[in-house]
Amino acid sequence: MITMEDIIREGNPILRQVAREVPLPATEEEKDTLKKMLEFLKNSQNEEVAKKYGLRAGIGIAAPQIAISKRMIALYLDDESGKHYEYMLFNPKIISHSVENTYLEGGEGCLSVDREVPGYVPRHARVKVKAFDIDGTPLTLRLKGYPAIAIQHEIDHLDGILFFDHINKEDPFKIPDHIVESDLY
């Protein structure tokens, strides 16, 4: 079981590396790691389990956050309308995105960042992502709003980028260009 002890924090050089592609078919160990990443997200959102093990709630996690520099992410969240999203992905890649941007009004947080970083993080309002599921089956995801923001945050981890890298340094609360209004969290 992954716990907060396994999550590496800001300052660890692994978080700034570009992660390696996973050769497919993935090994059983890689599949097991991906399953444990999803399990962590589920546990972190379960109040009782989270309290028992001291877990911070998360909606996404990337392998570099557990010191594995491989292109693997898991997502577990509901969108604005309550639709559930649950993914375990190898080698996710954004292949197209909207011109329109969006952001979370309350800013973004990260399991690897133990501090508040105020400011808006501009993200594409819609993204199209190609990836492989846990069985190595190729898939294409079309995401918008909250799930699109979440997957961009996790794919950034695979490229050595942290969310606060996107915040405008001179004016952290500057509304991003080409903004689309949304009902995001």
Backbone as a ProteinNet text record, in pm:
[ID]
protein_1_A
[PRIMARY]
MITMEDIIREGNPILRQVAREVPLPATEEEKDTLKKMLEFLKNSQNEEVAKKYGLRAGIGIAAPQIAISKRMIALYLDDESGKHYEYMLFNPKIISHSVENTYLEGGEGCLSVDREVPGYVPRHARVKVKAFDIDGTPLTLRLKGYPAIAIQHEIDHLDGILFFDHINKEDPFKIPDHIVESDLY
[TERTIARY]
84.2	0	88.6	58.9	131	76.1	167.6	126.5	201	177.3	244.5	396.4	442.2	586.1	651.1	572.1	624	626.1	553.5	543.1	665.5	742.3	857.6	810.8	888.1	846.4	931.7	873.9	939.1	1083.4	1174.5	1317.1	1387.5	1312	1370.4	1393.4	1515.4	1546.2	1461.7	1409.1	1326.3	1204.7	1152.5	1033.6	1062.5	1189.8	1226.7	1281.8	1280.3	1327.4	1214.2	1248.5	1152.1	1150.4	1032.1	1018	1031.8	1079.6	1097.9	965.2	951.8	836.1	841.9	726	718.2	712.4	811.6	802.8	682.8	603.3	485	507.6	455.9	368.6	444.6	372	429.1	457.9	552.9	583.9	474.4	468.9	372	400.5	528.9	566	512.3	522.9	471.1	319	251.5	105.3	65.2	139	110.6	129.8	235.4	260.2	144.2	97.7	-13.4	-140.6	-165.1	-281.8	-269.7	-148.5	-126.1	-144.2	-106.8	-125.9	-275	-356	-501	-557.8	-510.3	-556.9	-526.7	-408.4	-374.5	-479.5	-517.1	-614.8	-748.2	-792.8	-919.4	-910.4	-799.8	-781.2	-776	-709	-691.6	-824.5	-921.4	-1052.7	-1153.3	-1113.9	-1198.2	-1160.7	-1252.3	-1221.9	-1162.4	-1222.8	-1179.9	-1037.3	-1013.1	-882.1	-776.7	-811.9	-718.3	-675.3	-769.7	-738.9	-649.2	-682.6	-606.9	-460.7	-437.1	-301.2	-237.2	-306.1	-250.9	-230.1	-329	-317.6	-379.8	-312.4	-372.3	-453.9	-571	-658.5	-596	-606.1	-554.5	-649.5	-650.9	-734.6	-649.2	-516.9	-425.4	-288.6	-215.8	-78.9	1.8	126.5	217.4	331.6	382.2	489.4	610.6	651.8	765.8	741.4	616	585.4	615.1	629.9	670.3	810.3	887.8	1029.5	1050.9	953.2	967.3	956.6	1068.4	1071.4	1024.3	896.2	833.3	701.5	659.5	539.9	414.9	374.8	258.5	181.2	47.9	-35.5	-165.2	-224.5	-357.1	-441.7	-569.2	-666.1	-789.9	-849.2	-970.5	-1047	-1149.2	-1220.8	-1358.7	-1439.2	-1569.9	-1564.1	-1633	-1634.4	-1744.5	-1763.6	-1859.7	-2001.1	-2035	-2171.4	-2184.1	-2074.7	-2080.8	-2038.3	-1999.3	-1952.1	-1817	-1802.1	-1680.4	-1575.7	-1450.5	-1337.4	-1236.4	-1195.2	-1098.5	-1006.3	-878.7	-784.2	-652.3	-593.8	-456.8	-393.1	-297.8	-247.6	-95.8	-54.2	86.7	106.7	217.1	260.4	153.3	82.8	-17.6	48.5	-15.3	39.5	-75.4	-65.8	-165.9	-137.5	-236.6	-214.7	-284.1	-382.9	-441.8	-511	-533.1	-596.7	-668.4	-758.5	-834.1	-746.2	-786.1	-722.3	-768.6	-894.9	-949.7	-878.4	-856.8	-795.2	-896.7	-859.7	-940.3	-845.5	-899.1	-817.3	-909.3	-852.1	-929.5	-926.5	-1044.1	-1055.5	-974.3	-972.8	-899.3	-753.4	-706	-568.6	-554	-434.4	-406.8	-318.8	-324.6	-237.6	-171.1	-81.7	-6.5	39.8	31.5	77.4	226.8	301.3	446.3	485	386.5	414.1	342.3	419.8	364.3	336.5	313.8	287.8	180.4	114.6	16.7	94.3	55.3	115.8	0	-24.9	-138.6	-118	-227.5	-221.9	-300.1	-334.8	-409	-311.9	-348.4	-268.8	-345.3	-303.2	-375.4	-358.9	-471	-472.4	-561	-541.6	-631.3	-767.4	-874	-1009.5	-1046.6	-992	-1018.8	-889.1	-872.7	-755.2	-796.1	-717.2	-731.3	-600	-610.6	-493.4	-492	-377	-356.9	-274.7	-312.3	-242.7	-269.2	-217.3	-242.2	-295.7	-399	-453	-362.6	-403.1	-318.3	-290.2	-376.9	-357.1	-280.6	-240.8	-166.1	-254	-385.2	-478.4	-470.8	-450.2	-444.9	-582.3	-583.3	-709.8	-688.7	-797	-795.6	-900.6	-859.5	-950.4	-974.1	-1098.2	-1134.4	-1190.6	-1116.9	-1155.4	-1172	-1263	-1282.4	-1302	-1282.2	-1304.9	-1211.1	-1268.2	-1189.4	-1103	-1158.9	-1073.9	-959.9	-984.4	-879	-767.8	-805.4	-706.5	-623.9	-692.2	-623.9	-523.1	-562.2	-469.8	-351.7	-374.2	-262.7	-163.2	-215.7	-130.6	-41.8	-102.8	-26.8	72.7	32.9	125	242.7	216.2	325.9	430.9	384.7	479.7	573.1	521.9	603.4	709.8	688.3	782.5	865.5	861.3	941.4	888.2	757.4	694.9	602.4	612.6	521.6	420	302	191.7	227.8	308.3	339	430.1	490.6	570.9	484.6	354	260.9	204.8	221.6	164.6	244	173	235.3	310.7	442.2	525.7	498.3	472.7	448.3	308.1	210.3	71	3.3	20.5	-29.3	-180.3	-256.3	-401.7	-450.7	-360.1	-398.3	-481.2	-596.5	-681.8	-608	-591.1	-520	-588.9	-512.6	-567.4	-658.8	-749.7	-840.4	-917.3	-967.6	-1033.6	-1176.7	-1218.1	-1356.1	-1414.7	-1531.4	-1594.1	-1638.8	-1621.2	-1664	-1706.8	-1767.8	-1815.5	-1720.2	-1592.3	-1496.2	-1486.6	-1434.1	-1423.4	-1338.8
-119.3	0	125.5	216.3	343.4	435.2	499.4	597.8	728.5	828.7	957.3	943.4	839.8	815.6	785.9	728.8	690.7	806.9	913.6	1027.9	1117.8	1137	1226.2	1371	1460.5	1599.3	1691.2	1807.1	1916.3	1928.5	1943.4	1949.1	1819.5	1709.4	1582.9	1591.3	1564.7	1581.8	1494.7	1383.5	1296.8	1373.5	1465.5	1541.7	1636.8	1662.6	1753.8	1679.5	1546.9	1467.3	1441.3	1420.9	1373.6	1222	1167.8	1024.3	944.6	821.3	730.2	667.4	643.5	568.8	427.7	368.8	230.1	141.4	52.6	-39.4	-132.4	-146.6	-231.2	-361.7	-473.9	-483.3	-451.8	-391.7	-356.1	-483.2	-472.4	-586.3	-598.9	-714.8	-734.2	-635.7	-607.5	-512.4	-372.3	-330.5	-198.5	-193.6	-300.6	-306.4	-300.8	-373.9	-376	-236.5	-167.1	-31	60.4	49.4	133	104.1	-22.6	-59.4	0.3	-2.2	55.3	207.1	271	416	449.8	373.2	396.7	367.8	260.1	225.3	338.9	401.9	515.3	625.8	658.7	765.2	730.7	607.3	564.1	574.7	524.1	530.6	674.5	761.1	899.9	976	928.3	993	928	819.2	751.8	808.9	886.1	959.4	871.4	754.3	664.2	611.8	563.2	507.3	618.1	733.5	845.7	888	893.1	933.2	828.9	701.5	591.9	592.6	618.4	611.3	748.4	856.5	991	1029.5	998.4	1026.8	1161.3	1237.8	1359.4	1319.8	1379.1	1345.6	1385.9	1297.4	1325.2	1271.5	1335.4	1289.1	1230.5	1251.6	1199.3	1179.2	1085.6	1060.8	1011.2	1054.8	1014.1	934.2	836.2	750	827.9	939.8	1013.2	1057.4	1072.9	1114.8	1005.4	881.4	772.9	724.7	818.4	797.2	694	679.2	590.2	677.7	698.6	790	719.5	682.6	616.9	687	680	751.3	669.9	681.5	611	707.4	714	798.2	725.5	766.8	719.2	841.1	834.8	940.6	877	946.8	897.4	1019.8	1060.4	1182.6	1186.6	1281.2	1309.8	1449.2	1468.5	1601.9	1687.2	1805.8	1903.3	1847.4	1756	1702.4	1570.4	1524.9	1401.3	1277	1293	1178.6	1132.6	1000	944.7	910.3	940.4	909.9	828.5	715.9	628.7	571.8	610.3	567.6	521.3	419.4	376.9	376.3	467.8	488.1	475.4	411	407.3	504.2	577.1	663.4	760.3	830.4	926.5	1045	1092.2	1203	1289.4	1420.3	1512.6	1528.6	1493.8	1503.3	1624.8	1680.5	1807.4	1871.3	2002.5	2074.8	2197.7	2249.5	2368.7	2492.8	2596.5	2727.7	2789	2761.3	2815.5	2755.7	2841.1	2797.8	2799	2738.1	2739.2	2732.3	2736.8	2726.7	2694.6	2645.4	2620.8	2748	2797.8	2921.3	2917.1	2801.2	2788.6	2751.7	2750.7	2711.2	2559.4	2511.3	2367.9	2332.7	2206.8	2154.3	2028.8	1973.1	1856.7	1776.6	1644.4	1558.1	1575.8	1620.4	1637.7	1778.1	1864.8	2002.8	2027.2	2041.3	2055	2198.5	2284.2	2423.9	2477.1	2581.9	2650.6	2734.4	2724.6	2810.8	2885.9	3010	3084.5	3127.6	3125.6	3171.9	3080.8	3136.1	3060.3	2984	2859.6	2772.9	2757.8	2827.8	2815.8	2675.5	2620.1	2487.6	2494.8	2401.6	2392.6	2345.5	2406.5	2370	2228.9	2188.2	2054.1	1994.6	1864.2	1794.3	1659.7	1617.4	1482.7	1412	1296.9	1224.7	1083.5	1044.1	903.8	838.7	714	640.3	492.2	413.6	269.9	234.4	149.1	109	2.4	-50.1	-143.4	-271.9	-305.5	-425.9	-396.7	-269.9	-232.9	-197.4	-186.4	-149.4	1.5	44	188.1	251.3	373.1	444.4	591.9	657.8	801.7	860.6	955.2	1021.3	1163.6	1205.3	1345.5	1397.9	1489	1537.9	1688.6	1735.8	1880.6	1913.4	2039.8	2085.3	2021.3	1981.8	1929.5	1808.9	1705.7	1592.2	1634.5	1732.2	1781.1	1848	1925.7	1991	1885.2	1784.7	1680.3	1603.6	1566.1	1487.4	1573.2	1702.8	1790.8	1803.3	1812.4	1821.3	1696.5	1577.8	1452.7	1434.6	1467.8	1455.6	1552.4	1669.5	1762	1693.2	1614.1	1543.4	1454.2	1397	1307.9	1385.5	1516.2	1602.3	1689.1	1659.6	1733.7	1872.5	1891.8	2023.3	2015	2114.1	2122.7	2233.7	2219	2310.9	2456.9	2489.7	2632.1	2692	2606.6	2658.3	2738.2	2709.8	2776.2	2907.8	2931.9	3052.4	3175.4	3280.2	3406.3	3462.9	3474.6	3518.1	3663.5	3751	3892.8	3915.6	3837.4	3857.2	3720.8	3652.4	3515.9	3499.2	3606.2	3594.6	3660.6	3676.5	3728.5	3620.4	3660.2	3566	3527.4	3395.8	3353.6	3400.4	3414.6	3452.1	3342.4	3381.3	3286.6	3201.5	3265.5	3190.9	3154.4	3036	2993.2	2982.7	3040.4	3034.8	2892.1	2848.1	2711.8	2706	2593	2572.3	2477.2	2506.4	2414.2	2434.5	2332.9	2329.3	2444.4
0	0	0	-89.8	-95.2	13.9	87.7	187.9	159.5	241.2	222.9	238.6	310	325.5	189.8	97.8	-33.5	-133.4	-101.5	-192.9	-173.1	-282.3	-270.8	-281	-221.1	-211	-297.7	-319.4	-391.7	-344.1	-438.4	-405.3	-444.9	-451.3	-495.7	-646.8	-694.3	-837	-931.3	-883.2	-968.9	-1021.8	-940.1	-981.4	-1098	-1124	-1233.3	-1355.8	-1351.7	-1465.1	-1564	-1689.7	-1788.6	-1774	-1743.2	-1718.4	-1848.1	-1834.6	-1948.6	-1990	-2119.8	-2169.5	-2113.7	-2094	-2048.8	-2172.6	-2192.3	-2306.1	-2285.8	-2390.2	-2379.2	-2451.6	-2404.1	-2287.3	-2157.2	-2064.7	-1935.1	-1855.4	-1765.4	-1678.3	-1571.9	-1508.7	-1399.1	-1286	-1262.5	-1157.1	-1189.7	-1316.1	-1355.9	-1342.6	-1383.5	-1369.7	-1222.2	-1139.2	-995.9	-935.7	-978.1	-930	-967.7	-1091.7	-1138	-1057.4	-1027.8	-945.4	-805.2	-750.1	-616.4	-618	-729.1	-741.4	-737.8	-811.3	-810.4	-671.7	-609.7	-475.2	-377.4	-390.8	-304.5	-318.7	-443.5	-466	-401.5	-418.8	-356.9	-205.1	-148.1	-2.8	46.6	-30.8	11.7	13.8	-64.4	-69.6	25.6	88.2	187.2	323.7	383	505.9	614.9	634.8	741.3	715.7	595.3	559.6	560.4	504.9	498.3	638.6	729.6	867	934.1	914.5	976.5	932.4	804.5	750.2	725.6	761.8	745.6	600	515	371.8	337.6	251.9	196.8	75.8	62.8	-49.1	-181.3	-279.3	-412.5	-517.2	-634.2	-746.1	-857.2	-847.9	-948.9	-889.1	-948.4	-903.8	-1023.5	-1029.7	-1136.9	-1075.1	-1149.4	-1097.8	-1044.8	-1108.3	-1050.7	-905.5	-865.8	-729.1	-627.1	-675.6	-586	-625.2	-679.9	-713.8	-824.1	-913.2	-1028.9	-1153.4	-1220.6	-1334.7	-1462.8	-1462.9	-1578.3	-1608.2	-1734.6	-1779.7	-1744.8	-1618.6	-1565.4	-1476.1	-1496.2	-1410.1	-1374.9	-1263.3	-1224.7	-1190.8	-1226.5	-1194.4	-1134	-1037.7	-972.2	-923.2	-998.9	-964.3	-1028	-981.4	-1040	-1099.5	-1212.4	-1272.4	-1210.5	-1267.1	-1214.8	-1209.7	-1303.3	-1308.1	-1232.7	-1169.3	-1091.9	-1169.9	-1296.4	-1375.3	-1319.6	-1305.2	-1245	-1351.3	-1319.3	-1406.6	-1326.7	-1383.8	-1317	-1424.2	-1417.3	-1519.8	-1458.8	-1519.9	-1494.9	-1633.7	-1656.8	-1792.3	-1802.9	-1912.1	-1950.1	-2066.2	-2063.7	-2173.9	-2225.5	-2134.8	-2182.4	-2252	-2357.6	-2434.7	-2485.7	-2462.1	-2516	-2664.4	-2748.5	-2893.1	-2953.2	-2881.7	-2923.9	-2804.4	-2815.5	-2705.7	-2759.1	-2677.1	-2714.2	-2705.4	-2778.2	-2765.3	-2632.6	-2596.7	-2472.3	-2352	-2253.3	-2128.5	-2016.3	-1907.1	-1786.6	-1667.9	-1547.4	-1427	-1310.8	-1204	-1082.4	-999.3	-965.9	-889	-760.2	-694.7	-568.2	-586.4	-711.2	-738	-737.1	-760.2	-760	-642	-604.8	-500.4	-554	-474.8	-521.9	-401.5	-412.3	-303.8	-276.4	-375.9	-360.3	-314.2	-295.9	-254	-121.4	-14.8	120.5	161.3	63.9	97.7	4.8	50.3	-34.1	-135	-262.1	-363	-428.8	-383.9	-436.4	-581.5	-655.2	-793.6	-886.3	-1002.5	-1102.6	-1191.8	-1219.3	-1306.3	-1437.5	-1543.3	-1669.9	-1729.3	-1772.1	-1834.7	-1958.3	-2050.8	-2166.4	-2116.6	-2168.3	-2125.9	-2172.7	-2288.8	-2342.9	-2394.7	-2374	-2425.7	-2483.8	-2580.8	-2637	-2604.8	-2537.5	-2488.1	-2544.2	-2596.5	-2635.6	-2525.8	-2491.3	-2385.7	-2404.7	-2312	-2310.2	-2172.5	-2169.4	-2040.2	-1978.7	-1863.8	-1789.3	-1866.8	-1962.1	-2043.7	-2172.6	-2191.5	-2311.1	-2429.3	-2405.1	-2510.9	-2534.5	-2661.1	-2687.4	-2668.5	-2615.7	-2602.5	-2625.9	-2663.8	-2683.3	-2590.6	-2508	-2413.7	-2459.5	-2455.6	-2480.2	-2349.2	-2287.6	-2155.6	-2158.1	-2072.3	-2058.3	-1911.2	-1878.8	-1741.9	-1641.2	-1528.9	-1416.4	-1454.2	-1522.3	-1562.2	-1656	-1743.6	-1834	-1754	-1653.8	-1567.3	-1494.1	-1439.6	-1362.7	-1447.8	-1569.1	-1652	-1698.2	-1722.1	-1759.2	-1643.4	-1520.9	-1401.7	-1391.9	-1412.4	-1399.9	-1514.7	-1637	-1750.2	-1731.3	-1673.5	-1641.1	-1553.4	-1455	-1367.5	-1449.3	-1557.6	-1641.1	-1718.2	-1728.8	-1800.9	-1706.5	-1577.4	-1480.6	-1448.3	-1469.9	-1447.2	-1326.4	-1237.3	-1123.7	-1150.1	-1091	-1122	-1106.9	-1006.1	-981.7	-1087.7	-1171.9	-1283.4	-1381	-1382.6	-1474.8	-1419.5	-1290.6	-1229	-1271.2	-1310	-1349.2	-1228.4	-1242.2	-1128.2	-1087.5	-1186.7	-1156.2	-1099.9	-1149.5	-1109.4	-1097.6	-981.7	-965.1	-989.3	-969.8	-987.4	-1115.8	-1210.8	-1342.5	-1411.7	-1462.6	-1535	-1663.6	-1687.6	-1809.5	-1937.3	-2045.2	-2175.4	-2228.3	-2320.9	-2387.2	-2287.9	-2183.9	-2076.5	-2114.6	-2074.2	-2091.1	-1951.2	-1930.3	-1798.6	-1771	-1648.8	-1615.5	-1470.7	-1435.6	-1298.7	-1227	-1234.7	-1175.7	-1027	-962.8	-817.3	-767
[MASK]
+++++++++++++++++++++++++++++++++++++++++++++++++++++++++++++++++++++++++++++++++++++++++++++++++++++++++++++++++++++++++++++++++++++++++++++++++++++++++++++++++++++++++++++++++++++++++

